[in-house]
Amino acid sequence: MRVCAVELTGKEMNLCILEKKEGMFTIVECRAKKITLSNEDDQSQVQGLFKQVTQLCEDYKVEKVIIRSRMKAGKFSGSSTSFKMEAVLQMLPNVDVRLLAAKLIKETLRNSEVYIDFSETGLKKFQQPAFETGLAYFEL
């Protein structure tokens, strides 16, 4: 199974595509490590984001998108732009979209028998939360 794990921060969508086949994890090299929505009020940019993510999922044969959820209210809540990007992801055709709470991700990884040293993955530091989201999904 191939998943695209996503962390939404501000105006950015940080991505990591992972595959689990026969119990083995693989990080799929992807042309996009992050996608930015610079103006959430511009319809053409939101539509462009939708097209870009749809094409990415088709090109890399992504079956599921796993989003690291954000708080909806309070001091550490997600931005309005991040929730708009989440809605765009939830509208993707032929892709199952799931949200995982940060607390569940942390707990799942803590109890996991799988340990992968992030520094050895070759991913950029900003991709770590997305990577952990995908890894936790596979461990559920």
C-alpha positions, 0 to 999 in steps of 0.5 A: 500500500502506498500513502502520502502522509501530510503535515499542514503548517501555515500555508504549506503542505509538507509531504512524504510518500511511503509504501509498505509491501510485505512488511517492508517500508520504503520511502518513495522519492517524490518530485514535491516535498512541499506544496505552498498555497500562497493566497487562499482567497484566490480561486485559481490558486486553490484550484491549482493546488487541487490539480497539482495534488490530484496529479501527484497522487495519480503519478505516484499511485497513492492509495491513501492520504494521511493528514496529521490533524491540527487543533481546531481552536485554542492557542495552537490551532491550525490556520484557516489556510491549513483547513482549506488545504485539508478540504482540498485533500479531502476532495481528491478523487479515488483516494481515501483520506484519513486524519490522525491525531498528533497524540495517537501518532506519538503514542503509536510510534512510542509503542511500535516495534519498528524503529527508523532513525530519521537522520538516515532516511534522506528526507528533509527535516521539515518532512519529519512530522509527515514521515512520522504520520505515515509510519504511525498509520502503517503501525495501526 
